Amino acid sequence: MKARVTVTLKSGILDPQGKAIEGALKSLGVGGVASVRQGKVFDIEIEGADRAGAEAALKSAAEKLLANTVIENYRIEVTG
Amino acid sequence: MKSAVIVFPGINRERDMARALKLMSGREPAMVWHADRELPAGTDLVVIPGGFSYGDYLRCGAIAARAPIMDAVRAFAAKGGLVLAVCNGFQIACEAGLLPGVLMRNAQLRFICRDVYLRVERSDTAFTRGYNAGQVIRVPVAHGEGNYIADGETIARLEGEGRVLFRYASPDGMIDPNWNHNGALNAIAGIVNEHGNVLGMMPHPENHVEAVMGCTDGRGLFAGLVDYFAVAA
């Protein structure tokens, strides 16, 4: 099974990297960019076909390691 | 004072730390590998040194915080053992749940390597008894992610309980955004846990302990610790 965990900064947490990227996009003349927030994407392959088990494992992975929940949110998608 | 320095892959300040500990305590520290599961018997002080554990992959300190030895460090801290966590060590201690908050990317986005001034906020702790409250010391920093943040409730607790031991300050001890080089909340440079036995700090006191380094302001921290254990013994 293929899955994707997306980790993003919580709103209100200052993201200096996102700000720098935003500035670079503006200086490249890319129009209409209001703001940029940077995050991380983890593509994970899960053994077996137990969807509920996979979701539980991914939640555990996100809570224990992939995200620092003090500053970050995560989203899990099992794509099949 | 029997100290143990934890060594992770990618750490590069462990020898500076070992040299300072040997100099100040007269005793060679044990170097403890991250894959070990136990600390040497009779360890008084555990030190998590600076560097770039696991290349700062994922988040600074995130992988090291989950290393096998960290269970032993957490158990040691839970029993009241003293833990000194410097620079990457501070990041690791936060990721390991030994200290609250997070070290974010420096507000100016640059890696900063230079001396800074720290105001010592109190002198009645095992870590700061070698200094006077309000004293300003000069210590080097070398980090890209030293911008301390925590939620409002945590900051209020840290401040209310007097758990901020060091703040970035001007040479005359004023708290001023111009001297807060990484943008840390409340100019926080070093904090202790709620029981006061785990100190995390971004600056490197171990790099200002010998005359040849141009400054010896870091000695007070180590001298205080040695004194603390001498008095306790």
Chai-1 contact restraints between the chains, C-beta under 6 A:
chainA,res_idxA,chainB,res_idxB,connection_type,confidence,min_distance_angstrom,max_distance_angstrom,comment,restraint_id
A,P16,B,R105,contact,1.0,0.0,6.0,A-B,restraint_1
A,P16,B,L109,contact,1.0,0.0,6.0,A-B,restraint_2
A,A20,B,L109,contact,1.0,0.0,6.0,A-B,restraint_3
A,N68,B,R59,contact,1.0,0.0,6.0,A-B,restraint_4
A,V70,B,V102,contact,1.0,0.0,6.0,A-B,restraint_5
A,I71,B,V102,contact,1.0,0.0,6.0,A-B,restraint_6
